[in-house]
Amino acid sequence: MRTVRSLLVVAATAAFATVGLASPAMAVDRNCYDGYFCVYKDLNFSTSNSMYRFNVSDNNWDVGQSAIFKADSSWRNFYSRTAHVCDYGVLSNTTMAVLGDGWELSYSQSWNDRGEGHAWSKC
């Protein structure tokens, strides 16, 4: 009986120690801050799915941002430069959206899921 009780105490202590060591899940920051051009996978700037922030160079999204490559639905520009959302075609590049600083577009049926990248000047 004493051995069983000791084993139960050890098991309970181990269980509480394991629970105590577990760290809380960190929420993903999907806010669009000043100084960034942001692209959202979902419409209306939904933060329940992928979202990327850009603020330096032009970017082709198929490399590091495949979640929004031809899967973009809303765009915000809080960067000091005008952002151009690009559709890089086989024969020519097309600028689909031009967003000045402070501009945002929650959805566009004609542009939805067509973005392949962005540029700070013409595509």
N, CA, C and O of each residue as an XYZ file, in Angstrom:
492
protein
N       0.828     -1.195      0.000
C       0.000      0.000      0.000
C       0.864      1.247      0.000
O       0.590      2.228     -0.691
N       1.918      1.172      0.800
C       2.806      2.325      0.907
C       3.479      2.611     -0.444
O       3.651      3.771     -0.817
N       3.852      1.572     -1.162
C       4.493      1.727     -2.464
C       3.530      2.349     -3.472
O       3.916      3.222     -4.250
N       2.284      1.899     -3.456
C       1.275      2.446     -4.364
C       1.064      3.928     -4.078
O       0.996      4.741     -4.999
N       0.960      4.273     -2.803
C       0.768      5.673     -2.425
C       1.969      6.516     -2.873
O       1.786      7.625     -3.374
N       3.165      6.015     -2.702
C       4.373      6.740     -3.120
C       4.382      6.949     -4.626
O       4.737      8.024     -5.110
N       3.991      5.917     -5.365
C       3.934      6.036     -6.827
C       2.893      7.073     -7.261
O       3.127      7.837     -8.198
N       1.762      7.095     -6.586
C       0.728      8.081     -6.913
C       1.209      9.499     -6.631
O       0.950     10.412     -7.416
N       1.899      9.686     -5.530
C       2.433     11.007     -5.188
C       3.458     11.443     -6.229
O       3.447     12.594     -6.666
N       4.335     10.538     -6.625
C       5.348     10.854     -7.640
C       4.676     11.188     -8.970
O       5.067     12.151     -9.629
N       3.675     10.410     -9.373
C       2.973     10.652    -10.640
C       2.255     11.998    -10.616
O       2.299     12.747    -11.592
N       1.594     12.303     -9.502
C       0.886     13.580     -9.395
C       1.861     14.746     -9.425
O       1.596     15.760    -10.072
N       2.981     14.614     -8.735
C       3.996     15.669     -8.734
C       4.549     15.886    -10.136
O       4.730     17.027    -10.561
N       4.816     14.809    -10.852
C       5.333     14.910    -12.222
C       4.309     15.575    -13.135
O       4.669     16.391    -13.983
N       3.038     15.230    -12.966
C       1.990     15.827    -13.797
C       1.889     17.329    -13.549
O       1.797     18.106    -14.499
N       1.905     17.743    -12.287
C       1.829     19.174    -11.983
C       3.070     19.914    -12.458
O       2.971     21.053    -12.914
N       4.225     19.291    -12.359
C       5.466     19.924    -12.813
C       5.440     20.116    -14.318
O       5.892     21.144    -14.823
N       4.913     19.130    -15.037
C       4.825     19.235    -16.496
C       3.882     20.358    -16.894
O       4.196     21.138    -17.793
N       2.745     20.451    -16.247
C       1.793     21.521    -16.542
C       2.409     22.873    -16.223
O       2.227     23.834    -16.971
N       3.124     22.950    -15.133
C       3.748     24.210    -14.734
C       4.821     24.669    -15.703
O       5.049     25.870    -15.845
N       5.484     23.739    -16.371
C       6.549     24.087    -17.305
C       6.036     24.467    -18.685
O       6.756     25.099    -19.458
N       4.820     24.096    -19.002
C       4.282     24.401    -20.330
C       4.133     25.911    -20.486
O       3.605     26.590    -19.605
N       4.599     26.415    -21.601
C       4.493     27.859    -21.836
C       3.223     28.160    -22.623
O       2.779     27.331    -23.417
N       2.641     29.319    -22.418
C       1.428     29.668    -23.148
C       1.742     29.892    -24.626
O       2.850     30.292    -24.984
N       0.760     29.630    -25.468
C       0.938     29.830    -26.907
C       1.061     31.322    -27.204
O       0.319     32.140    -26.660
N       1.996     31.656    -28.063
C       2.197     33.052    -28.450
C       1.302     33.372    -29.641
O       1.284     32.625    -30.620
N       0.577     34.449    -29.568
C      -0.265     34.869    -30.680
C       0.610     35.472    -31.773
O       1.603     36.142    -31.490
N       0.234     35.227    -33.012
C       0.971     35.773    -34.147
C       0.543     37.222    -34.350
O      -0.652     37.517    -34.398
N       1.501     38.115    -34.467
C       1.220     39.537    -34.667
C       0.924     39.783    -36.144
O       1.814     39.670    -36.988
N      -0.317     40.116    -36.450
C      -0.711     40.365    -37.832
C      -1.247     41.787    -37.999
O      -2.193     42.015    -38.754
N      -0.648     42.730    -37.300
C      -1.011     44.135    -37.448
C      -0.164     44.764    -38.535
O       0.981     44.366    -38.750
N      -0.724     45.739    -39.215
C       0.024     46.484    -40.225
C       0.428     47.817    -39.597
O      -0.419     48.668    -39.323
N       1.714     47.987    -39.375
C       2.222     49.164    -38.681
C       2.668     50.243    -39.655
O       2.861     49.984    -40.843
N       2.831     51.463    -39.135
C       3.407     52.548    -39.925
C       4.748     52.097    -40.478
O       5.541     51.460    -39.784
N       4.988     52.435    -41.731
C       6.248     52.072    -42.359
C       6.206     50.749    -43.102
O       7.245     50.253    -43.537
N       5.012     50.163    -43.257
C       4.894     48.871    -43.925
C       3.799     48.877    -44.991
O       2.802     49.591    -44.888
N       4.021     48.065    -46.008
C       2.998     47.697    -46.987
C       2.598     46.275    -46.624
O       3.457     45.398    -46.526
N       1.301     46.033    -46.424
C       0.835     44.739    -45.935
C      -0.106     44.080    -46.930
O      -0.951     44.731    -47.544
N       0.059     42.784    -47.071
C      -0.766     41.990    -47.980
C      -1.398     40.865    -47.167
O      -0.718     40.151    -46.430
N      -2.714     40.724    -47.317
C      -3.474     39.729    -46.572
C      -4.009     38.662    -47.516
O      -4.438     38.967    -48.629
N      -3.984     37.430    -47.078
C      -4.522     36.329    -47.873
C      -6.043     36.432    -47.968
O      -6.621     36.099    -49.003
N      -6.686     36.882    -46.915
C      -8.144     36.964    -46.880
C      -8.631     38.392    -47.082
O      -7.883     39.349    -46.883
N      -9.874     38.524    -47.472
C     -10.449     39.847    -47.689
C     -10.726     40.544    -46.366
O     -10.741     39.916    -45.307
N     -10.941     41.833    -46.442
C     -11.250     42.677    -45.280
C     -10.169     42.646    -44.197
O     -10.463     42.787    -43.010
N      -8.915     42.459    -44.622
C      -7.769     42.494    -43.704
C      -7.893     41.473    -42.576
O      -7.437     41.713    -41.458
N      -8.507     40.346    -42.876
C      -8.680     39.302    -41.870
C      -7.323     38.819    -41.380
O      -6.415     38.571    -42.174
N      -7.197     38.692    -40.088
C      -5.943     38.222    -39.501
C      -6.012     36.739    -39.137
O      -5.141     36.231    -38.431
N      -7.042     36.047    -39.615
C      -7.166     34.626    -39.297
C      -6.337     33.752    -40.232
O      -6.288     32.534    -40.059
N      -5.688     34.359    -41.215
C      -4.882     33.606    -42.167
C      -3.567     34.346    -42.400
O      -3.207     35.223    -41.614
N      -2.861     34.014    -43.445
C      -1.547     34.605    -43.717
C      -1.615     36.099    -43.994
O      -2.569     36.596    -44.592
N      -0.577     36.803    -43.544
C      -0.411     38.240    -43.769
C       1.079     38.528    -43.752
O       1.813     38.004    -42.914
N       1.522     39.367    -44.686
C       2.945     39.708    -44.763
C       3.124     41.213    -44.764
O       2.304     41.950    -45.313
N       4.222     41.667    -44.134
C       4.594     43.086    -44.097
C       5.867     43.276    -44.913
O       6.798     42.474    -44.835
N       5.892     44.353    -45.695
C       7.066     44.674    -46.505
C       7.433     46.133    -46.281
O       6.549     46.967    -46.082
N       8.732     46.457    -46.309
C       9.118     47.859    -46.189
C      10.463     48.183    -46.811
O      10.966     49.291    -46.619
N      11.057     47.272    -47.540
C      12.365     47.602    -48.085
C      12.372     47.475    -49.598
O      12.173     48.465    -50.301
N      12.594     46.294    -50.100
C      12.787     46.133    -51.537
C      11.544     45.585    -52.221
O      10.598     45.128    -51.579
N      11.583     45.649    -53.567
C      10.544     45.007    -54.357
C      10.580     43.516    -54.027
O      11.602     42.995    -53.579
N       9.486     42.855    -54.245
C       9.447     41.467    -53.843
C       8.576     40.642    -54.770
O       7.455     41.037    -55.092
N       9.084     39.502    -55.199
C       8.301     38.521    -55.922
C       7.845     37.506    -54.883
O       8.680     36.867    -54.243
N       6.547     37.347    -54.704
C       6.014     36.591    -53.584
C       6.154     35.083    -53.714
O       5.911     34.374    -52.738
N       6.531     34.566    -54.863
C       6.608     33.112    -54.995
C       7.788     32.523    -54.236
O       7.827     31.313    -54.012
N       8.742     33.339    -53.839
C       9.940     32.836    -53.165
C       9.702     32.633    -51.669
O       9.702     31.493    -51.204
N       9.501     33.695    -50.915
C       9.379     33.560    -49.468
C       7.982     33.761    -48.922
O       7.740     33.545    -47.735
N       7.070     34.170    -49.768
C       5.709     34.460    -49.312
C       4.696     33.670    -50.139
O       3.716     34.234    -50.625
N       4.926     32.391    -50.296
C       4.081     31.576    -51.172
C       2.623     31.530    -50.719
O       1.745     31.233    -51.530
N       2.344     31.813    -49.460
C       0.964     31.784    -48.967
C       0.103     32.863    -49.607
O      -1.118     32.719    -49.669
N       0.722     33.948    -50.087
C      -0.060     35.008    -50.731
C       0.200     35.096    -52.232
O      -0.406     35.932    -52.902
N       1.077     34.264    -52.776
C       1.364     34.264    -54.209
C       0.117     33.808    -54.955
O      -0.313     32.663    -54.820
N      -0.458     34.708    -55.742
C      -1.722     34.468    -56.451
C      -2.823     34.028    -55.481
O      -3.711     33.255    -55.842
N      -2.751     34.528    -54.259
C      -3.747     34.209    -53.236
C      -3.980     35.416    -52.335
O      -4.352     35.256    -51.172
N      -3.766     36.624    -52.859
C      -3.920     37.859    -52.086
C      -5.331     38.399    -52.239
O      -5.932     38.289    -53.308
N      -5.860     38.981    -51.171
C      -7.238     39.471    -51.227
C      -7.438     40.873    -50.685
O      -8.418     41.524    -51.050
N      -6.552     41.370    -49.828
C      -6.666     42.750    -49.355
C      -5.274     43.308    -49.090
O      -4.333     42.575    -48.787
N      -5.172     44.651    -49.217
C      -3.874     45.309    -49.213
C      -3.952     46.613    -48.424
O      -4.947     47.333    -48.502
N      -2.901     46.913    -47.668
C      -2.792     48.170    -46.908
C      -1.411     48.745    -47.136
O      -0.420     48.014    -47.142
N      -1.341     50.059    -47.325
C      -0.032     50.686    -47.484
C       0.149     51.795    -46.460
O      -0.461     52.859    -46.569
N       0.983     51.543    -45.478
C       1.364     52.556    -44.497
C       2.838     52.903    -44.654
O       3.476     53.403    -43.727
N       3.371     52.628    -45.850
C       4.767     52.922    -46.163
C       4.835     54.273    -46.856
O       3.849     54.708    -47.451
N       5.963     54.937    -46.793
C       6.088     56.290    -47.342
C       6.138     56.319    -48.868
O       6.071     57.393    -49.465
N       6.252     55.167    -49.496
C       6.300     55.110    -50.954
C       5.045     54.437    -51.495
O       4.378     53.682    -50.788
N       4.733     54.717    -52.753
C       3.585     54.105    -53.405
C       3.894     52.649    -53.724
O       4.948     52.335    -54.277
N       2.966     51.764    -53.373
C       3.134     50.328    -53.634
C       2.326     49.938    -54.863
O       1.181     50.360    -55.027
N       2.927     49.140    -55.714
C       2.272     48.606    -56.904
C       2.164     47.095    -56.728
O       3.174     46.420    -56.534
N       0.945     46.563    -56.793
C       0.752     45.118    -56.743
C       0.869     44.617    -58.173
O       0.192     45.118    -59.071
N       1.733     43.620    -58.381
C       2.105     43.207    -59.734
C       1.598     41.817    -60.096
O       1.543     40.906    -59.269
N       1.233     41.698    -61.363
C       0.943     40.414    -61.991
C       2.014     40.252    -63.052
O       1.949     40.887    -64.104
N       3.004     39.404    -62.783
C       4.121     39.236    -63.710
C       3.714     38.246    -64.792
O       3.787     37.032    -64.601
N       3.284     38.779    -65.931
C       2.825     37.933    -67.025
C       3.972     37.350    -67.820
O       5.136     37.687    -67.603
N       3.626     36.465    -68.748
C       4.630     35.827    -69.594
C       5.236     36.838    -70.558
O       6.451     36.862    -70.752
N       4.398     37.669    -71.157
C       4.882     38.634    -72.137
C       5.115     40.017    -71.553
O       5.996     40.744    -72.010
N       4.341     40.379    -70.559
C       4.517     41.704    -69.960
C       4.031     41.690    -68.514
O       3.267     40.814    -68.108
N       4.482     42.663    -67.759
C       4.071     42.799    -66.367
C       2.903     43.767    -66.280
O       2.850     44.748    -67.023
N       1.976     43.501    -65.387
C       0.794     44.336    -65.225
C       0.728     44.859    -63.800
O       0.890     44.102    -62.842
N       0.490     46.154    -63.667
C       0.225     46.731    -62.356
C      -1.267     46.598    -62.109
O      -2.074     47.170    -62.842
N      -1.631     45.855    -61.092
C      -3.046     45.647    -60.795
C      -3.588     46.689    -59.833
O      -4.728     47.132    -59.972
N      -2.789     47.077    -58.871
C      -3.242     48.040    -57.870
C      -2.113     49.009    -57.575
O      -0.944     48.626    -57.533
N      -2.474     50.263    -57.372
C      -1.515     51.289    -56.975
C      -2.043     51.889    -55.673
O      -3.128     52.470    -55.639
N      -1.269     51.742    -54.616
C      -1.700     52.195    -53.299
C      -0.701     53.190    -52.743
O       0.434     52.837    -52.422
N      -1.135     54.441    -52.631
C      -0.300     55.470    -52.028
C      -0.248     55.295    -50.519
O      -0.980     54.480    -49.956
N       0.610     56.052    -49.872
C       0.745     55.990    -48.418
C      -0.601     56.281    -47.759
O      -1.231     57.299    -48.047
N      -1.035     55.392    -46.883
C      -2.302     55.559    -46.186
C      -3.485     54.940    -46.909
O      -4.598     54.950    -46.383
N      -3.274     54.409    -48.084
C      -4.368     53.796    -48.844
C      -4.505     52.331    -48.476
O      -3.540     51.666    -48.102
N      -5.730     51.851    -48.592
C      -5.988     50.440    -48.357
C      -7.149     49.988    -49.228
O      -7.996     50.789    -49.623
N      -7.175     48.721    -49.515
C      -8.231     48.134    -50.332
C      -8.600     46.800    -49.696
O      -7.785     45.878    -49.653
N      -9.836     46.704    -49.203
C     -10.236     45.508    -48.467
C     -10.562     44.331    -49.376
O     -10.515     43.182    -48.937
N     -10.896     44.604    -50.652
C     -11.180     43.523    -51.595
C     -11.411     44.123    -52.974
O     -11.951     45.221    -53.103
N     -11.002     43.402    -53.986
C     -11.305     43.761    -55.367
C     -11.518     42.474    -56.142
O     -10.615     41.643    -56.239
N     -12.694     42.311    -56.687
C     -13.003     41.083    -57.417
C     -12.051     40.884    -58.596
O     -11.638     39.759    -58.877
N     -11.705     41.967    -59.281
C     -10.842     41.835    -60.458
C      -9.374     41.597    -60.096
O      -8.625     41.074    -60.922
N      -8.948     41.959    -58.905
C      -7.549     41.782    -58.498
C      -7.350     40.589    -57.571
O      -6.220     40.151    -57.356
N      -8.428     40.068    -57.029
C      -8.343     38.990    -56.047
C      -7.563     37.786    -56.584
O      -7.812     37.315    -57.693
N      -6.629     37.307    -55.787
C      -5.840     36.108    -56.090
C      -5.037     36.207    -57.384
O      -4.828     35.201    -58.062
N      -4.587     37.408    -57.728
C      -3.770     37.578    -58.932
C      -2.387     38.139    -58.645
O      -1.523     38.107    -59.521
N      -2.159     38.645    -57.455
C      -0.877     39.270    -57.150
C       0.261     38.265    -57.093
O       0.147     37.195    -56.495
N       1.361     38.641    -57.734
C       2.550     37.793    -57.724
C       3.724     38.486    -57.047
O       4.776     37.882    -56.837
N       3.538     39.755    -56.707
C       4.604     40.497    -56.056
C       4.241     41.963    -55.969
O       3.130     42.365    -56.313
N       5.193     42.758    -55.504
C       4.965     44.203    -55.442
C       6.250     44.925    -55.819
O       7.347     44.370    -55.760
N       6.075     46.172    -56.204
C       7.212     47.025    -56.558
C       6.915     48.424    -56.040
O       5.759     48.788    -55.827
N       7.970     49.200    -55.839
C       7.804     50.584    -55.372
C       7.744     51.551    -56.546
O       7.540     52.750    -56.354
N       7.918     51.048    -57.737
C       7.696     51.821    -58.964
C       6.918     50.895    -59.891
O       6.317     49.927    -59.425
N       6.917     51.167    -61.173
C       6.143     50.322    -62.092
C       6.555     48.856    -61.989
O       7.706     48.537    -61.691
N       5.598     47.981    -62.239
C       5.861     46.529    -62.173
C       6.750     46.063    -63.289
O       7.064     44.876    -63.374
